[in-house]
Structure formats: structure tokens, C-alpha cells
Amino acid sequence: MLEHPKSSSARIAVQVMGDAAAGGAQSIDRAATLLLLVGRAGPSGARLSDLVAQCDLSKPTVRRMLLALVRAGLLDQDPVSRRYYLGPEIYVLGTLASTRFGIHPISLRSLARLSQETGDTAFLSVPRGVHSICVHREEGSYPIRIHALHAGDRHPLGVGAGSLALLAALPDPDVDEVLAANAALLAERYPHHPPSVLLGLIRETRAKGYALNPGMLLPGSWGVGVPIRAADGRPIGALSIAAIESRLSPARQREVASLLKQEAARIETRLGEAGGGPAACIPAVHDRPPHGKRSGTESLP
């Protein structure tokens, strides 16, 4: 199996939210980290020792915060295995949030069809500021699984097939601002994705009509992605398929891209019938740092 280093996306999510946090805000950041890590553990649950190793906090601190989250109903602990799971209050919050992010339930049938028809893993990602978040992963039947992306993972826009599809679908001025906002994070954590490389990938994506990740995030893990657009043309989500390199020859890339486009069109139609789509998913670059030099998208096709 191809594995991606665990917890990196959860750490990035909280670090981006609270690099300058202190005191009470720091405690909230830590609690958010633990919630994300437990959520990513899925149905198998999370062990205390794993959480301690993944969040770089002392065992007593992690235990104390976990117990507080359990008391609040945000986490649950199995009395036998002692593993932690997302709690009932998270379910309630998720249900309430689903009315704003209607793209997820509307996409489920398409994701199931994609995984069944291709045999590979299908993903739904949505933009959030200058990042892309994977909100659903649908396993295919092919025995070799790709584990480079999980539900809840967050990456800078442009990193990964679905994320690249989202970035390439933005207007050029927004692309410039996204790349400027993410420049430091890309340099620190994604050395294979400098803005110059992402600009080249954007050109290729627009020329081909689909995004291709040729194993840049995790060697041997390739992906194809296409955007889902709102009525005004802006990207509100992306569908992608991930597979091992040998399963994504140029001919099969085009075949998979065609299937992805068909399902993206179905989702766009259903969103329109439901009232135009979830406005909350339309990407916006928040808290953009000032920058004087443009990234060079003026010449993008």
C-alpha cells in the first residue's frame, strides 16, 4: 500500500489557523488538532499513544484535552478498547453544517459510480480559502489502494489532482493571490510544488481539460481531477480519481477524465435544481498578505 505521512494535514490545518495563537486560543488550536486526528482515524478509532505521537504534545496534556472533549460530547471513548471516536455532538454539528455544504450529499451517487466504473478510489474536494479539503473518499475494487488522501485532509490549492483542478479553474488574478498566500507553506512542506511548477501545471490542465498529478505528492500515486462549477462558472468542488501509476496511462487518463466530466456535469445540474449550489463553497482568498510581484499568470491560456 502507498502511505502518506499521517497527521500532516491536521497539523497544517491548525497551524494555518493559529500560528500566532497563545493562551486560550492555543488550547482551542490543540483541541481542534485532536478532533481532526481522531476523525481521520475513521471507524478503527484512535489510540492515545498514536495521538500523542502525531500532535507533538505531552501525554498528560493530550489525555486532559481528550477527556474534556469527551465530556463535551465531541469525542467518545470505547470502554473496552480505550480508543477515541468522534462523538454525538460532532454528528449533530455535521448535520447542521450539511445544509451549507450541499455539494457533498449531492455528489455521493457520482462518487459511487466513479469508483465502481474505474475500480479506483474517487474523491470529492472543496475549496476553503487558499486550501483544498477532501470531504469524501470512495474506495474502488482494485486491490492496491492509494492512501495519499483521506477525508479531512487539507492541502494548498494546486497540490493533488482535485486541488489542481480547483486552482486552474480560478481566474488568473485569484491564481496569483493563492500562490502568493501559499508561497511560504509550499516552500516549507511541499518542495516539489513551487509556484513556478504549479503555473506550468495550470497551463497543462487548461490545455488538456483535466488536472493530472503525476505522483508529485506521493511517488507512484497518480491522480486525475476536474472541477465542479457553480452557475457563475467559479469552482465549488472537484472530483478526482487516484490510482497507481501503471493504471493511469495517457489513454486511460483521458478515459477517466471523460467519466469525471460526466459526473461533474450531473452534480452541477443537481446543484442548479437544488437552488444554485452551496455559496459557502465558492473559493475566496481570505487574509491575503500584501504582495507586489505577480506570479506570471498574465500569460496563462
C-alpha positions, 0 to 999 in steps of 0.5 A: 500500500502507498502511505502518506505521512499521517497527521500532516494535514491536521497539523497544517490545518491548525497551524494555518489557523493559529500560528500566532495563537497563545493562551486560550486560543492555543488550547482551542488550536490543540483541541481542534488538532485532536478532533481532526486526528481522531476523525481521520482515524475513521471507524478503527478509532484512535489510540492515545499513544498514536495521538500523542505521537502525531500532535507533538504534545505531552501525554498528560496534556493530550489525555486532559484535552481528550477527556474534556472533549469527551465530556463535551460530547465531541469525542467518545471513548470505547470502554473496552478498547480505550480508543477515541471516536468522534462523538454525538455532538460532532454528528449533530454539528455535521448535520447542521453544517450539511445544509451549507455544504450541499455539494457533498450529499449531492455528489455521493451517487457520482462518487459511487459510480466513479469508483465502481466504473474505474475500480479506483478510489474517487474523491470529492474536494472543496475549496476553503480559502487558499486550501483544498479539503477532501470531504469524501473518499470512495474506495474502488475494487482494485486491490492496491489502494492509494492512501495519499488522501483521506477525508479531512485532509487539507492541502494548498490549492494546486497540490493533488489532482482535485486541488489542481483542478480547483486552482486552474479553474480560478481566474488568473488574478485569484491564481496569483493571490493563492500562490502568493498566500501559499508561497511560504507553506509550499516552500516549507512542506511541499518542495516539489510544488513551487509556484513556478511548477504549479503555473506550468501545471495550470497551463497543462490542465487548461490545455488538456481539460483535466488536472493530472498529478503525476505522483508529485505528492506521493511517488507512484500515486497518480491522480486525475481531477476536474472541477465542479462549477457553480452557475457563475462558472467559479469552482465549488468542488472537484472530483478526482480519481487516484490510482497507481501509476501503471493504471493511469496511462495517457489513454486511460487518463483521458478515459477517466477524465471523460467519466469525471466530466460526466459526473461533474456535469450531473452534480452541477445540474443537481446543484442548479435544481437544488437552488444554485449550489452551496455559496459557502463553497465558492473559493475566496482568498481570505487574509491575503498578505500584501504582495507586489510581484505577480506570479506570471499568470498574465500569460496563462491560456 
